[in-house]
Amino acid sequence: MIDNLQYYPTPEALSIKAWETFKNKNFVRVLEPSAGEGHLLQPRPYNRWQQIPVDCIEIDISKHPILRSQGYAVVGMDFMQFKNGSLYSHVLMNPPFADGVQHVLKAWEILFDGEIVAILNAETLKNPFSKERKHLLRLVEQFGEVEYLSDMFAGQDAERKTDVDIALVWLKKTSTFEEALLGNILDDLRRDQVSADGLAGDCQPMHELALVNAVIDNAVLMFNAAVEAARQSAFSEARAMRYRKMLGQTLGELNGDAAVKSTQSTLDWVKNQLYTDYSDLKDRAWSGILRSTQVTSRLSSAAQKRLESDFETVKSLEFTVPNIYGFLQGIIDQQGDIQLSMACDIFDLITRYHSDNTVFYMGWKSNDKHRTLGMRIKTTRFVLPGHATESYQNDLPWESQRMLADFDKVFAMLDGKYEAAIGLESVFRNHFHALRSGQRMSGSYFDVRYYPGVGTIHFFPTNKTLIDRMNRLVGNHRRWLPPAETKAGNGFWQQFDQAEKLDKAFRTEVSQHCKRDGRHVHFDPFWAVKYGGESERERGNAMLTGAMNTVLANHGIDPDAVLENEQSSLLEWTGSLPSTTDLALAS
């Protein structure tokens, strides 16, 4: 990777010298187009006690987390495809030496008004044999200067050494902003002397794009149009600011009765306003992509939150077709992990609040310090509390509806379908009064009863295979079940399959070892293994595994017996989760 990308981290001494080369120390926002791991950025100065904002571009995606951990925003991967340079007052770069001239010319092209400092191979300017090198040399002669340095990558602070001589190039691009924005004052006054009707005359309602086969391309076109509109709006406001300054202060400002408006230069104001508007538009555009994808419409609420927390870093990228497809491909690549997390979320929800929802079995032997019990959701019935409603209410609380929607998504996924034919959310919405009166109603995967006074929902699985599928999926993930390639004897699977039948004997055995004061237990091992500290968890686990060993022995079951040439029956079910291809994003 280093050789292919010509990665030469900038030594500290050279980084400091590069920052010092800038002549305008009023840093509005800095762009580093080949950021690597951020070596060139480490000496960045402060503006009014705050470090200046820096955006990075880096083609090696493995370095993005390193840059973000240092507080930099990663806005792209390929600088040669980057467009929005008008946001920046300074560009600081150590591009690959072989492509240095192209990178500096690209920076010059996209920069609106500001300075460029670039670290180049000295031969780039000393041997201007190509059209691009000659063009760069002319720019340096007309708009900048260059300093040639030796041994900058050969010192002790150089992470990767080379004896190549370098050219430290400084360029200053000055826009024709004042003239282009204001022009001749008299012409401007004549042009701006229009009526309200005239101002509104050119305003037409935008037509919505409806090309369903080009959702991403259209989204980018719409975004670019919005950015251009915001740019024109900022320029118009800048014109108004200049006119206000020409007119002078208000009487209140002159008398000291009103605060004087900011004296920030018009150009700096435009850059800051463009950045604010551009960031807002990117947030909106990326959010539209996230919420419009087919896969996210099938995510549980917890999975949606996890994806959106990662999305905070994604939305800093430029909103371009390649970046969008990269983001969507990343979601597709994570489908297996996303689906597993969704199943674990629902499993934890069912097992968390009601002890009768769960039965236990002896977990698989491993190299862990303590062997633990595995948990299974009951296939007969489980109860979830916390869903009380008042007599005047016509539906469940919003959070309860979200929970039911999560059930619909996860069990449809376990069934290899996109959605439940009859979801629990619709059952409660359409039959709420019947449920309140005690009737038992049916959905695709559960019958349900609702007790509004105590706020409990009772779930009766109608497809026990899906409950077993979830139990095995979560059990495998949490290493309660043997790995798929491991041989396990009939004893292990016998106690796993009979966990519900053995549950009463197991709990009776546990209660015999729990000291009581009346009806109160001095030590509850079930509570301890879930919520206790380390010592409490160890003690609780020892009591539970001891009780389970006793029950299994009483029933003649040895979960550790391994039969020669016997294959594990883990995940015997063939109905798989929806494939990543089937759950590809709608785009």
VENWO-V163334 format. One line per field, one symbol per residue. phi: phi as a letter, one per 40 degrees, with the letter a starting at -180 (. if undefined). psi: psi as a letter, one per 30 degrees, with the letter a starting at -180 (. if undefined). burial: b if it has 24 or more other C-alpha atoms within 12 Angstrom, else e. A space follows every 10 residues. Layout:
# VENWO-V163334
phi: ???
psi: ???
burial: ???
This chain:
# VENWO-V163334
phi: .ccccfcbdc cdcccccccc ccccccccab bbcbcfbgcc cdcdcbbfgb cccbbbbacc cccdcccccc gcccbabbcc bcbccccbca bbabcddcbd cccccccccc ccaibbbbbb cdcdccbccb cccccccccc ccbaaabcbb gcbbcccccb cacccbbccb bbbbccdccc cbgcdccccc cccbcccccc cccbcccccb cccbdcdccc cccccccccc cccccccccc cccccccgcc cccccgcbcc cdcdcdcccc cccccccccc ccdccccccc cccccccbcc cccccccccc cdcccccdcb dccccccccc ccccddcccc ccccdcdccc ccbbcccbbb accccacccb cbccbbcccc aabbcgbcbc cccbacddcc ccccccddcc cccccgbcac cbccccdccc bcccccchcc bbbcbacbbb bcccgbbbbb dbbccccccc dcccccccgc bcddcccbcd ccccccccdc cccccccccc ccbbcbbgcc ccabcccccc bccccccccc ccccccccdc ccccbgbbcc cbccgccccd fccbcccdcc cccccca
psi: eeeeghjjkk leeeeeeeef fkejgijekk kjfifbggef fegkakjhgk kkkkkkkkfj fffeeeeefg gkkjflejef gkeifffkfk kkkilkefge eeeeeeeeef kejalkkkjl kefeefiifl eeeeeeeeee eegalkkkkl gfgflfgjej kkgkklkjkk kjkjlheeee eeakeeeeee efilleeeef efjkkkkkkh jfgheeeeee eeeeeeeeee eeeeeeeeee eeeeeefall eeeefgfkkk lkgkkeeeee eeeeeeeeee eeeeeeeeee ffkeeffgkl eeeeeeefef feeefflkil eeeeeeeeee eefgeeeeee eeeeeeeeee fefjfffkll lklkkaglek klklkkkkfe klkklghkll ffkgllleee eeeeeeeeee feefgglelk ejleeeeeef heeeeeggkk lkaefkkkkk jeefgkkkkj kfjfeeeeee eeeeeeeggf lklefkkkle eefefeegee efeeeeeeee ffgjkljbfk kejjfeeefe flaeeeeeee eeeeeeeeee eeefghkjff kkkkgkkkgk hfkfjllklf eeglkj.
burial: eeeeeebbbb bbbbbebbbe bbeeeebbbb bbbbbbbbbb bbebbeeeee ebbbbbbbbb bebbeebbee ebbbbbbbbb bbbbbbbbbb bbbbbbbeeb bbbbbbbbbb bbbbbbbbbb bbbbbeeeee eebeebbebb eeebbbbebe ebbbeeeeee eeeebbbbbb bbbeeeeeee bbeeeeeeee eeeeeeeeee eeeeeeeeee eeeebbbebb ebbbebbeeb beebbeebbe bbeeeeeeee eeeeeeeeee eeeeebbbbb bbbbbebbbe bbbbbbbbbb bebebbbbbb bbbbeebeee bebbbbbbbb bebbbebbee bbeebeebbb bbbbbbbbbb bbebbbbbbb bbbbbeeeee bbbbbbbbbb bbbbbebbbe eeeebbeeeb bbbbbbbbbb bbbbbbebbb ebbbbbbbbe bbbebbeeeb bbbbbbbbbb bbeeebbbbb bebebbbbbb bbbbbbbbbb bbbeeebbbb bbbbbbbbbb ebbebbbeeb eeebeeeeee eeebbbbebb eeeeeebbbb bbbbbbbbbb bbeeeebbbb eeeeeeebbb beeeeebbeb eebbbbb
